[in-house]
Amino acid sequence: MDKQNQVIFTDTGDGIDQAVKEIFEHFGGVRALLKSSKDVYIKVNGVDLKKYAYTDPEVLRQVILYLQQNGANDIYVIENATQGNITRLVFMVTGMEKVCRETGAIPVYLDETPAIPVYLEGLKSFIDISSFVYERLIEQADKNLYISIPKLKTHSMSQVTLSIKNQFGLVHQHSRIADHNFNLHQKFADIYRILRPDFVIIDALIATNHGHYIAEKNTDQCIVPMNCLIGGKDPLAIDIVGASFMGFDIADVSHLMLSRQTDISTASMDNIQIINRPLYEERKKSLTHHLLEHFPPDLTILRGETRCCMEGCRRNTETVAEIFYCDHNGKGNFTILMGKDINPELVNQITTPAIHIAGGCAIQDYGLEMQRRFGKKNVTFSNGCNNLAQTIHALCKHMKVNPIKLSATNPLLALTALAKAKLHGSKAIIPPLI
């Protein structure tokens, strides 16, 4: 029987290893999935080193061990973290590097690999992806098995982040800034058109509520135990079911709708067969991707009536502000401008001593005026639509947060990892550390 449209839920109560085994064996085992090289490439979610943001290392470990026990040759664990991070440091802090070292898997830090341009049909533009990914997973797709292990998360800019969104980590950071706006979902769908995982296992040990970056102070409101894994062969089917598991219909998530329109998969909740459906029904939640919006009380945010994109400058900036305030005692007493058509009367009434302008739209409209009024040293910019490194740098300055402390590890170890990454040619976009 064709199991392409099947999605299986497995309970992790008897061990993650058993849950992993049950998923693979439902689809005939790893030997039925391996290709001619018998090599496997695992794309984890290693977006950031912040707690709850990344694929659980134990899920990764058990997938690697099962693959090794069932005929896989070399296993590569690949990722390119988000802006403001270097992947080598993320792997070190999260424990993924330790898992690779102990199992013999090979970590590949994609920010340290060359770039190659790839054309996106929907956006009619080019992006740079890792040449390692292009060679191994596009040119040699018939030889190598590609597995995605995303984490079950809501996302403040894309509603959910599952296997299709997880592929954004294959793109070099400088290519993520453009179109990180109302075009973001089309960008995900375009990448899905040219590259798709052969198999997906969603790490659903927990789900995140109120977005993808969770302030540890808000853990009780934002972390939801789910205690299961979700697996299958059709990435779109997996994502539709994973989104539904968190309370989202496919119509709520534009990149899922756009991916279905490519005709690569016609998956919908009506034609997907859920294996172990009682587990899905019992643990299904109704979560939200909207932030808690816990900001400093003396922070002023002026949002434009148009082009204040949730997918870009708005939620990019507000997410950082929420984390800095909740977890790092970040201060306020400054004003953030974002989007177009900001109420000019409110702009004229600004009395705070410092300004941050998020995104090209607001910079174009108010950059020079704010510099004239408040002085260049008191005004910071975040260029483009999602220049996270500039946002982190600016908000560290305004909110009195030490960027070194964001590394969540010994500063010397962090600087050592940074030096190694740079020696290996890292293209990561990080803020100045001083």
C-alpha positions as CSV (number, residue, x, y, z in Angstrom):
1,M,0.0,0.0,0.0
2,D,1.3,3.5,-0.9
3,K,2.1,5.3,2.4
4,Q,3.0,8.6,0.8
5,N,0.0,10.3,2.3
6,Q,0.4,8.8,5.8
7,V,1.5,10.7,8.8
8,I,2.3,8.7,12.0
9,F,2.3,9.9,15.6
10,T,4.4,8.0,18.2
11,D,4.4,8.4,21.9
12,T,7.8,9.1,23.5
13,G,6.6,7.8,26.9
14,D,8.5,4.5,26.4
15,G,11.6,6.2,25.1
16,I,12.6,8.4,22.2
17,D,14.5,5.5,20.7
18,Q,11.3,3.4,20.5
19,A,9.3,6.3,19.1
20,V,11.9,6.8,16.3
21,K,12.0,3.1,15.6
22,E,8.2,2.9,15.3
23,I,8.2,5.8,12.8
24,F,10.8,4.4,10.5
25,E,9.5,0.8,10.6
26,H,6.0,1.9,9.7
27,F,7.5,3.1,6.4
28,G,9.5,-0.1,5.9
29,G,12.6,0.8,7.8
30,V,15.6,2.9,6.9
31,R,16.8,0.3,4.3
32,A,13.7,1.1,2.3
33,L,14.6,4.8,2.3
34,L,18.4,4.7,1.7
35,K,19.6,5.6,-1.7
36,S,22.7,4.3,-3.7
37,S,25.3,6.1,-1.5
38,K,23.6,5.1,1.7
39,D,24.7,8.5,3.0
40,V,22.2,10.5,5.0
41,Y,21.9,14.3,5.4
42,I,20.0,15.5,8.5
43,K,18.7,19.1,8.6
44,V,18.0,20.0,12.2
45,N,16.5,23.2,13.5
46,G,19.5,24.9,15.0
47,V,18.3,28.4,14.4
48,D,19.6,29.7,17.7
49,L,21.2,28.6,21.0
50,K,18.3,29.9,23.0
51,K,16.5,27.3,25.2
52,Y,13.4,25.7,23.5
53,A,14.4,27.1,20.0
54,Y,16.2,24.0,18.6
55,T,15.7,20.4,17.8
56,D,16.2,18.3,21.0
57,P,19.7,16.7,20.8
58,E,18.3,13.4,22.2
59,V,15.9,13.2,19.2
60,L,18.8,13.8,16.9
61,R,20.9,11.2,18.7
62,Q,18.3,8.5,18.5
63,V,17.7,9.1,14.8
64,I,21.4,8.9,14.1
65,L,21.7,5.7,16.1
66,Y,18.8,4.0,14.3
67,L,20.2,5.0,10.9
68,Q,23.7,3.6,11.9
69,Q,22.1,0.3,13.1
70,N,20.2,-0.1,9.9
71,G,22.7,0.3,7.1
72,A,23.5,4.0,6.8
73,N,27.0,5.0,5.8
74,D,28.1,8.5,6.6
75,I,25.6,10.7,8.4
76,Y,25.9,14.5,8.1
77,V,24.1,17.0,10.4
78,I,23.7,20.3,8.6
79,E,22.5,23.7,9.6
80,N,23.0,27.5,9.1
81,A,21.8,29.3,12.2
82,T,19.9,32.6,12.0
83,Q,21.6,36.0,11.8
84,G,23.3,37.1,15.0
85,N,24.6,33.5,15.5
86,I,27.3,31.3,14.2
87,T,26.3,27.7,13.7
88,R,29.4,26.3,15.2
89,L,28.6,28.0,18.5
90,V,24.9,27.0,18.4
91,F,25.9,23.3,18.0
92,M,28.4,23.6,20.9
93,V,26.0,25.3,23.3
94,T,22.9,23.2,22.4
95,G,24.7,19.8,22.6
96,M,24.4,18.9,19.0
97,E,28.2,19.0,18.5
98,K,28.5,16.5,21.4
99,V,25.9,14.2,19.8
100,C,27.8,14.3,16.6
101,R,31.1,13.6,18.3
102,E,29.8,10.7,20.4
103,T,27.9,9.1,17.5
104,G,30.5,9.8,14.7
105,A,28.0,11.9,12.7
106,I,29.6,14.7,10.8
107,P,28.5,18.3,11.6
108,V,28.4,20.6,8.6
109,Y,28.2,24.3,9.5
110,L,26.7,25.7,6.3
111,D,27.7,29.3,7.1
112,E,31.3,28.1,6.6
113,T,30.5,26.7,3.1
114,P,30.7,28.6,-0.3
115,A,27.5,30.1,-1.8
116,I,25.8,29.3,-5.1
117,P,22.9,31.2,-6.7
118,V,19.6,29.5,-7.2
119,Y,16.6,31.0,-9.0
120,L,13.2,31.2,-7.3
121,E,10.4,30.9,-9.8
122,G,7.7,32.6,-7.8
123,L,9.7,35.6,-6.7
124,K,11.7,35.7,-10.0
125,S,14.9,36.4,-8.2
126,F,18.0,34.6,-7.0
127,I,19.1,33.6,-3.6
128,D,22.4,32.1,-2.4
129,I,22.3,28.7,-0.9
130,S,25.2,26.6,0.4
131,S,27.1,25.0,-2.4
132,F,27.4,21.9,-0.1
133,V,23.6,21.6,-0.1
134,Y,23.4,22.2,-3.9
135,E,25.9,19.5,-4.7
136,R,24.7,16.9,-2.2
137,L,21.0,17.4,-2.0
138,I,20.1,18.9,-5.4
139,E,22.6,17.6,-7.9
140,Q,22.9,14.2,-6.2
141,A,19.3,13.9,-4.9
142,D,19.1,10.5,-6.4
143,K,22.1,9.2,-4.4
144,N,21.6,10.7,-0.9
145,L,18.9,10.5,1.7
146,Y,17.7,13.9,3.0
147,I,15.9,13.9,6.4
148,S,14.5,16.9,8.1
149,I,14.0,17.1,11.9
150,P,12.2,20.4,12.6
151,K,10.9,21.3,16.0
152,L,7.2,21.8,16.6
153,K,6.9,25.5,17.0
154,T,4.6,28.4,16.3
155,H,6.4,31.3,14.6
156,S,5.8,35.0,15.1
157,M,6.5,35.7,11.4
158,S,5.4,32.6,9.5
159,Q,2.7,31.2,11.9
160,V,4.4,27.8,12.1
161,T,7.9,26.6,11.5
162,L,8.0,22.9,10.4
163,S,9.8,21.1,7.6
164,I,9.2,23.6,4.8
165,K,10.2,26.6,6.9
166,N,13.1,24.5,8.3
167,Q,14.7,24.6,4.8
168,F,15.3,28.4,5.2
169,G,18.4,27.3,7.1
170,L,19.9,26.1,3.8
171,V,20.0,29.7,2.6
172,H,23.0,31.9,3.3
173,Q,22.1,34.6,5.8
174,H,22.6,37.6,3.5
175,S,19.9,36.1,1.2
176,R,17.4,36.0,4.0
177,I,17.0,39.7,4.5
178,A,15.4,40.6,1.2
179,D,11.7,39.5,0.9
180,H,11.5,38.8,4.6
181,N,8.2,40.7,4.4
182,F,4.9,40.0,2.8
183,N,6.9,37.9,0.2
184,L,8.3,35.5,2.9
185,H,5.8,32.7,2.4
186,Q,6.3,32.7,-1.4
187,K,10.1,32.4,-0.7
188,F,9.5,29.3,1.4
189,A,7.3,27.8,-1.3
190,D,9.9,28.6,-4.0
191,I,12.6,26.8,-2.0
192,Y,10.3,23.8,-1.5
193,R,9.8,23.7,-5.3
194,I,13.5,23.1,-5.9
195,L,14.4,21.0,-2.8
196,R,12.3,18.7,-0.5
197,P,13.2,16.3,2.3
198,D,12.7,12.6,1.5
199,F,11.6,12.0,5.1
200,V,10.5,14.2,8.0
201,I,10.4,13.6,11.8
202,I,9.0,16.5,13.8
203,D,10.4,16.8,17.3
204,A,7.1,17.2,19.2
205,L,8.4,16.6,22.7
206,I,7.1,20.2,23.3
207,A,5.4,22.9,21.3
208,T,6.0,26.6,21.6
209,N,3.1,29.0,22.1
210,H,3.4,32.7,21.3
211,G,6.1,32.4,18.7
212,H,9.4,30.7,18.1
213,Y,11.7,32.6,20.4
214,I,10.5,32.0,23.9
215,A,11.7,34.2,26.8
216,E,12.6,31.8,29.6
217,K,10.7,34.1,32.0
218,N,7.6,33.2,30.1
219,T,8.1,29.4,30.0
220,D,4.9,28.6,31.9
221,Q,2.9,30.5,29.3
222,C,4.8,29.4,26.2
223,I,6.0,25.8,26.5
224,V,3.4,23.1,26.0
225,P,4.4,19.4,26.6
226,M,3.3,17.2,23.7
227,N,5.5,14.1,24.3
228,C,5.5,12.6,20.8
229,L,7.2,12.5,17.5
230,I,5.5,12.9,14.1
231,G,6.8,11.2,10.9
232,G,6.2,10.8,7.3
233,K,7.4,10.9,3.7
234,D,5.5,13.9,2.3
235,P,6.8,17.1,3.8
236,L,3.7,19.1,3.0
237,A,1.4,16.4,4.5
238,I,3.6,16.4,7.6
239,D,3.5,20.2,7.9
240,I,-0.3,20.3,7.4
241,V,-0.8,17.8,10.2
242,G,1.8,19.4,12.4
243,A,0.2,22.8,12.0
244,S,-3.2,21.3,12.7
245,F,-1.8,19.7,15.9
246,M,-1.0,23.2,17.1
247,G,-4.4,24.5,16.1
248,F,-3.7,26.0,12.6
249,D,-5.7,25.2,9.5
250,I,-3.7,25.1,6.2
251,A,-5.5,28.3,5.2
252,D,-3.9,30.0,8.2
253,V,-0.4,29.3,6.9
254,S,0.3,30.9,3.5
255,H,3.5,29.0,2.7
256,L,1.6,25.7,3.1
257,M,-1.1,26.9,0.7
258,L,1.5,28.1,-1.8
259,S,3.4,24.9,-1.5
260,R,0.3,22.9,-2.4
261,Q,-0.3,25.1,-5.4
262,T,3.0,23.8,-6.9
263,D,1.2,20.5,-7.5
264,I,4.2,18.6,-5.9
265,S,1.8,17.4,-3.3
266,T,-2.0,17.6,-3.1
267,A,-2.0,16.9,0.6
268,S,-4.9,18.2,2.7
269,M,-6.4,17.2,6.0
270,D,-9.1,15.4,4.0
271,N,-6.8,13.0,2.2
272,I,-4.0,12.5,4.8
273,Q,-4.2,9.3,6.8
274,I,-3.1,9.8,10.4
275,I,-1.7,6.7,12.0
276,N,-2.3,6.5,15.7
277,R,-5.0,9.2,15.3
278,P,-6.1,8.9,19.0
279,L,-2.7,10.3,20.0
280,Y,-3.3,13.3,17.6
281,E,-6.8,13.9,18.9
282,E,-5.9,13.6,22.6
283,R,-3.0,16.0,22.5
284,K,-4.1,18.5,19.8
285,K,-3.9,22.1,21.1
286,S,-5.1,25.6,20.1
287,L,-1.9,27.7,20.1
288,T,-1.1,31.2,18.8
289,H,1.8,32.6,16.9
290,H,1.2,36.1,18.4
291,L,3.7,37.4,20.9
292,L,2.8,38.1,24.5
293,E,4.1,41.7,23.8
294,H,5.8,42.0,27.2
295,F,7.8,45.1,26.5
296,P,9.3,47.8,28.8
297,P,6.5,50.1,29.9
298,D,8.5,53.2,28.8
299,L,9.2,51.8,25.3
300,T,7.2,53.5,22.6
301,I,6.5,51.6,19.4
302,L,5.0,53.6,16.4
303,R,3.8,51.3,13.7
304,G,2.9,52.3,10.2
305,E,-0.6,51.7,8.7
306,T,1.0,50.0,5.7
307,R,4.2,47.9,5.1
308,C,4.6,47.1,8.8
309,C,5.0,43.5,7.9
310,M,4.5,40.9,10.6
311,E,6.9,38.7,8.5
312,G,9.7,41.3,8.7
313,C,10.6,44.4,10.6
314,R,7.7,44.3,13.0
315,R,7.9,40.9,14.6
316,N,11.7,40.7,14.0
317,T,12.1,43.8,16.2
318,E,9.4,43.1,18.7
319,T,10.6,39.6,19.4
320,V,14.1,40.8,20.3
321,A,12.6,43.6,22.5
322,E,10.5,41.1,24.3
323,I,13.4,38.7,25.0
324,F,15.7,41.5,26.1
325,Y,13.2,42.9,28.5
326,C,12.0,39.5,30.0
327,D,15.3,37.6,30.2
328,H,18.0,40.3,30.2
329,N,16.4,43.2,32.3
330,G,16.4,45.3,29.1
331,K,15.5,49.0,29.6
332,G,13.1,51.2,27.6
333,N,13.0,55.0,27.3
334,F,13.4,55.0,23.5
335,T,11.1,54.9,20.5
336,I,10.9,52.4,17.7
337,L,9.5,53.4,14.2
338,M,8.5,50.7,11.7
339,G,6.5,50.5,8.5
340,K,5.1,53.2,6.2
341,D,2.3,55.8,6.9
342,I,3.2,56.2,10.6
343,N,1.0,58.9,12.2
344,P,3.0,62.1,11.7
345,E,1.5,63.7,14.8
346,L,2.8,60.9,17.0
347,V,6.2,61.2,15.4
348,N,6.2,64.9,16.2
349,Q,5.4,64.2,19.8
350,I,8.4,61.9,20.4
351,T,10.2,62.9,23.6
352,T,12.4,59.9,24.3
353,P,16.2,60.5,24.0
354,A,16.9,57.7,21.5
355,I,15.3,56.2,18.4
356,H,15.5,52.9,16.5
357,I,14.1,52.8,13.0
358,A,13.3,49.2,11.8
359,G,13.2,48.5,8.1
360,G,13.8,50.4,4.9
361,C,10.3,51.8,4.7
362,A,10.6,53.7,7.9
363,I,14.2,54.6,7.4
364,Q,13.3,56.2,4.0
365,D,10.5,58.2,5.6
366,Y,12.1,59.3,8.9
367,G,15.8,58.5,8.9
368,L,17.2,61.9,8.2
369,E,14.6,63.7,10.2
370,M,15.3,61.6,13.3
371,Q,19.0,62.1,12.9
372,R,18.5,65.9,12.7
373,R,16.2,66.0,15.7
374,F,18.0,63.6,18.0
375,G,21.6,63.4,16.7
376,K,23.2,60.6,14.7
377,K,24.6,58.9,17.8
378,N,21.1,58.5,19.3
379,V,19.5,57.0,16.2
380,T,20.0,53.4,15.0
381,F,18.8,51.7,11.8
382,S,18.0,48.1,10.9
383,N,18.2,48.1,7.1
384,G,16.2,45.8,4.8
385,C,13.2,43.8,6.1
386,N,14.8,41.5,8.6
387,N,18.3,42.6,9.4
388,L,18.4,40.7,12.7
389,A,22.1,41.3,13.3
390,Q,21.6,45.1,13.1
391,T,18.4,44.8,15.2
392,I,20.3,42.9,18.0
393,H,23.1,45.4,17.9
394,A,20.8,48.4,18.1
395,L,18.5,47.0,20.8
396,C,21.5,45.9,22.9
397,K,22.6,49.6,22.8
398,H,19.2,51.1,23.6
399,M,18.2,48.4,26.1
400,K,21.6,48.3,27.9
401,V,22.1,44.6,27.2
402,N,25.6,43.1,26.9
403,P,25.8,41.2,23.6
404,I,28.4,38.8,25.0
405,K,25.9,37.5,27.5
406,L,23.6,36.4,24.7
407,S,25.9,33.5,23.9
408,A,24.7,31.6,26.9
409,T,28.1,30.2,27.6
410,N,31.6,31.1,28.8
411,P,32.6,34.3,26.8
412,L,36.0,32.8,26.1
413,L,34.4,29.6,24.6
414,A,32.1,31.8,22.5
415,L,35.0,33.9,21.2
416,T,37.0,30.7,20.4
417,A,34.1,29.3,18.4
418,L,33.7,32.6,16.6
419,A,37.4,32.6,15.7
420,K,37.2,29.0,14.4
421,A,34.2,29.8,12.3
422,K,35.9,32.8,10.8
423,L,39.0,30.8,10.0
424,H,36.8,28.3,8.2
425,G,35.2,31.1,6.1
426,S,32.0,31.7,8.0
427,K,29.6,34.1,6.3
428,A,27.4,34.5,9.4
429,I,26.2,38.0,9.9
430,I,26.7,38.9,13.6
431,P,26.5,42.2,15.5
432,P,29.6,43.8,16.9
433,L,30.4,42.3,20.2
434,I,31.5,45.6,21.8
